[in-house]
Amino acid sequence: MSKGCGHLKLLQRRIYRNKVAKGFNVSRSRNGVREEIVHLVEELGELAAAHRRGNRSKVINALIDLMVFDLGFLEILGVNTDREMDKVLVQNEKRRYRRRKDGSWMRVR
């Protein structure tokens, strides 16, 4: 497992600095966390609406906004995203799946 290259951490810090500069939430309190979750849900709704309308540029923008909110939230929580991302990717690469008769995928344990 690699230790991550630090690119996500650099983005986290940049996003966090922008949040502070704009006076946005950077609190780990219960209310601060709730506010970040609400923003993520709102962005997810924007993604769904853009997809429904077939608006590719808005889909891309909503996906990027989700990434920005995710990385900012992870910085608020003090998470080393590069390291955690690497752990999850390694874990996902080891998982095995098979296709069901209905075409959906099922994880093989």
Backbone bond lengths (Angstrom), bond angles and torsions (degrees), N, CA, C in turn:
res aa  C-N    CA-C-N  psi(-1)  N-CA   C-N-CA  omega(-1)  CA-C   N-CA-C  phi
1 M - - - 1.449 - - 1.519 108.99 -
2 S 1.325 116.26 132.31 1.465 119.67 176.64 1.520 109.42 -80.88
3 K 1.315 116.22 169.33 1.458 120.21 -179.28 1.518 111.90 -98.98
4 G 1.320 117.83 9.75 1.458 120.52 -178.11 1.517 109.93 81.47
5 C 1.306 115.86 153.45 1.460 119.34 -174.85 1.520 112.67 -98.53
6 G 1.310 118.75 -4.88 1.447 121.12 175.86 1.515 115.74 92.32
7 H 1.328 117.83 -2.26 1.466 120.12 -178.18 1.526 111.92 -65.34
8 L 1.317 116.84 -41.42 1.457 119.43 -179.68 1.526 110.71 -66.18
9 K 1.325 117.00 -38.96 1.464 120.56 178.86 1.526 110.66 -62.57
10 L 1.317 116.84 -39.86 1.468 120.17 177.11 1.528 110.77 -62.70
11 L 1.309 116.77 -42.33 1.460 120.23 177.10 1.526 111.03 -65.30
12 Q 1.329 116.95 -42.22 1.469 121.03 177.94 1.520 110.14 -54.72
13 R 1.322 115.86 -49.53 1.463 120.38 -177.52 1.527 111.15 -63.64
14 R 1.325 117.23 -41.27 1.457 121.15 178.87 1.530 110.97 -62.30
15 I 1.315 116.24 -44.31 1.466 121.81 179.36 1.526 109.97 -64.98
16 Y 1.331 116.73 -42.99 1.463 121.27 179.72 1.537 110.46 -62.13
17 R 1.323 116.80 -45.81 1.471 120.45 178.97 1.528 110.83 -58.94
18 N 1.321 116.96 -39.89 1.462 120.83 178.13 1.527 110.63 -65.46
19 K 1.336 117.35 -41.02 1.464 120.98 177.99 1.530 110.17 -59.95
20 V 1.330 116.02 -45.17 1.466 120.62 179.08 1.524 110.22 -62.92
21 A 1.322 117.44 -46.26 1.465 122.13 -178.37 1.524 111.85 -60.67
22 K 1.334 116.57 -34.14 1.466 121.06 -178.41 1.528 112.50 -88.41
23 G 1.336 117.09 -7.47 1.463 120.50 -178.26 1.517 113.72 79.82
24 F 1.343 116.72 20.41 1.467 120.87 179.21 1.529 110.36 -79.24
25 N 1.317 115.16 168.95 1.457 121.45 -178.88 1.528 111.64 -60.54
26 V 1.320 115.72 132.59 1.473 121.78 170.30 1.527 109.65 -137.18
27 S 1.316 116.60 23.27 1.464 122.31 -175.39 1.521 111.69 -90.14
28 R 1.339 114.66 139.55 1.466 121.14 173.53 1.521 112.08 -88.30
29 S 1.325 116.71 1.83 1.466 120.00 -179.15 1.530 109.81 -62.72
30 R 1.303 115.36 166.90 1.470 120.46 178.29 1.525 110.65 -55.66
31 N 1.324 116.97 -44.50 1.468 120.99 179.78 1.523 111.20 -68.29
32 G 1.335 117.39 -37.91 1.458 120.82 178.58 1.520 111.42 -63.96
33 V 1.313 116.42 -43.61 1.469 121.23 178.09 1.525 109.82 -64.27
34 R 1.331 115.94 -43.25 1.465 119.54 179.06 1.535 110.29 -59.43
35 E 1.325 117.00 -41.61 1.466 121.01 179.61 1.527 111.23 -61.10
36 E 1.323 117.33 -41.83 1.468 120.64 178.51 1.527 111.11 -65.18
37 I 1.318 116.94 -40.00 1.471 120.72 178.78 1.523 110.04 -63.91
38 V 1.333 116.67 -41.85 1.467 120.40 178.38 1.528 110.17 -60.46
39 H 1.328 117.21 -43.09 1.469 119.78 178.23 1.530 111.34 -60.93
40 L 1.326 116.68 -41.00 1.466 119.85 178.70 1.526 111.25 -62.90
41 V 1.323 116.71 -42.56 1.465 120.80 179.11 1.526 110.13 -64.17
42 E 1.338 117.01 -42.04 1.469 120.62 177.89 1.528 110.60 -60.53
43 E 1.319 117.11 -44.51 1.471 120.87 179.87 1.524 110.94 -65.44
44 L 1.322 116.83 -37.47 1.463 120.54 177.52 1.534 110.10 -63.79
45 G 1.334 116.53 -39.12 1.458 120.95 175.88 1.522 111.64 -62.80
46 E 1.337 116.52 -40.49 1.463 120.49 176.99 1.527 110.87 -63.52
47 L 1.322 116.50 -38.09 1.464 120.66 177.32 1.529 110.46 -62.73
48 A 1.331 116.30 -47.01 1.466 120.50 -179.38 1.527 110.78 -61.32
49 A 1.333 116.87 -43.14 1.465 120.62 -179.72 1.527 110.58 -64.42
50 A 1.315 117.53 -43.55 1.470 121.01 179.43 1.525 110.88 -62.69
51 H 1.318 116.22 -40.23 1.470 120.12 178.65 1.519 110.63 -65.55
52 R 1.325 116.49 -44.88 1.468 120.69 178.80 1.524 111.62 -57.51
53 R 1.320 115.79 -37.61 1.476 120.97 -178.57 1.523 112.57 -83.80
54 G 1.330 116.83 -5.97 1.457 120.59 179.52 1.518 113.39 71.45
55 N 1.324 117.06 26.04 1.457 121.67 -177.29 1.529 109.85 -95.29
56 R 1.321 115.73 93.50 1.469 121.66 -174.76 1.522 112.81 -58.58
57 S 1.314 118.11 -43.45 1.471 119.60 -177.46 1.527 111.05 -65.22
58 K 1.333 116.93 -36.18 1.471 119.45 177.16 1.527 111.42 -73.12
59 V 1.331 117.69 -31.53 1.465 121.02 174.40 1.525 109.29 -62.04
60 I 1.315 116.27 -48.03 1.469 120.85 179.56 1.521 110.70 -60.83
61 N 1.331 116.77 -45.77 1.461 121.09 179.97 1.520 111.16 -60.93
62 A 1.338 117.06 -42.79 1.466 120.55 179.64 1.524 110.87 -65.41
63 L 1.328 117.58 -39.70 1.467 120.42 177.50 1.528 111.15 -62.71
64 I 1.327 116.68 -43.04 1.463 120.42 178.17 1.523 110.13 -64.99
65 D 1.342 117.52 -42.86 1.462 120.34 177.10 1.528 111.19 -58.35
66 L 1.329 116.49 -40.78 1.468 119.75 176.86 1.526 110.90 -60.70
67 M 1.323 115.94 -42.94 1.469 119.34 178.47 1.526 110.88 -62.76
68 V 1.333 116.64 -41.79 1.461 120.62 179.70 1.527 110.14 -62.32
69 F 1.338 116.69 -46.96 1.466 119.19 178.87 1.529 111.29 -63.93
70 D 1.334 117.14 -41.27 1.472 120.71 177.65 1.525 111.22 -58.87
71 L 1.323 116.17 -50.45 1.470 120.02 -177.10 1.522 111.34 -65.83
72 G 1.319 117.52 -38.96 1.461 119.99 176.23 1.516 111.76 -63.55
73 F 1.303 116.38 -42.21 1.472 122.33 178.91 1.524 109.89 -63.57
74 L 1.323 116.67 -44.52 1.465 120.44 178.83 1.528 111.38 -62.07
75 E 1.328 117.24 -36.76 1.469 120.44 176.78 1.528 110.44 -66.98
76 I 1.333 116.89 -41.55 1.464 120.54 176.25 1.529 110.16 -56.96
77 L 1.336 116.13 -40.87 1.463 121.35 -178.22 1.526 113.27 -79.32
78 G 1.338 116.95 -5.80 1.463 120.61 178.28 1.514 114.15 74.49
79 V 1.324 116.80 30.85 1.461 122.23 -176.66 1.529 110.25 -91.59
80 N 1.330 116.49 136.75 1.465 121.35 171.64 1.527 106.03 -83.45
81 T 1.323 116.02 94.50 1.457 120.89 -172.95 1.517 112.66 -65.56
82 D 1.326 117.45 -35.59 1.468 119.02 178.42 1.524 110.44 -58.97
83 R 1.315 116.55 -47.74 1.470 120.76 -178.95 1.526 110.89 -65.76
84 E 1.338 116.76 -45.54 1.464 120.14 -178.12 1.525 111.59 -67.40
85 M 1.328 116.90 -37.39 1.465 120.70 177.35 1.530 109.89 -62.66
86 D 1.318 115.93 -43.41 1.451 120.14 179.29 1.530 110.84 -60.73
87 K 1.318 117.15 -43.30 1.476 121.05 178.64 1.527 110.97 -59.08
88 V 1.330 115.76 -46.66 1.465 120.45 -178.24 1.524 110.95 -65.84
89 L 1.337 117.06 -42.37 1.472 119.84 -179.94 1.527 111.35 -63.73
90 V 1.326 117.10 -42.95 1.464 120.46 177.87 1.523 109.68 -61.20
91 Q 1.322 116.15 -44.19 1.465 121.15 179.14 1.532 110.60 -61.34
92 N 1.344 116.84 -45.63 1.463 120.70 -179.58 1.529 111.68 -64.72
93 E 1.324 116.99 -37.71 1.464 120.42 179.87 1.522 112.23 -65.08
94 K 1.318 117.51 -26.66 1.465 121.71 -180.00 1.523 112.68 -83.03
95 R 1.316 117.19 -19.93 1.471 120.37 -177.71 1.514 110.74 -70.19
96 R 1.335 113.93 148.54 1.460 120.26 177.78 1.521 108.81 -118.36
97 Y 1.338 115.39 146.13 1.457 121.62 -179.02 1.520 109.40 -134.11
98 R 1.312 114.95 157.51 1.459 120.23 171.92 1.522 107.85 -137.23
99 R 1.315 114.69 153.18 1.461 119.79 -178.91 1.528 109.16 -86.63
100 R 1.320 115.28 134.03 1.469 121.16 175.54 1.520 109.44 -80.86
101 K 1.320 115.96 169.10 1.464 120.74 178.96 1.522 112.33 -60.69
102 D 1.350 116.63 -30.25 1.467 119.78 -178.80 1.534 112.71 -81.89
103 G 1.331 116.84 0.75 1.456 121.21 178.08 1.527 114.92 95.08
104 S 1.337 117.12 -11.22 1.458 119.70 178.71 1.530 109.88 -80.01
105 W 1.319 115.51 166.01 1.455 120.90 -179.01 1.512 110.92 -101.91
106 M 1.337 115.47 144.23 1.453 121.77 177.93 1.530 108.85 -128.72
107 R 1.307 115.47 133.96 1.461 119.76 178.64 1.515 109.62 -74.21
108 V 1.317 116.22 134.26 1.464 122.32 178.24 1.517 107.62 -95.02
109 R 1.279 117.95 126.64 1.472 122.15 -177.96 1.493 110.83 -95.33
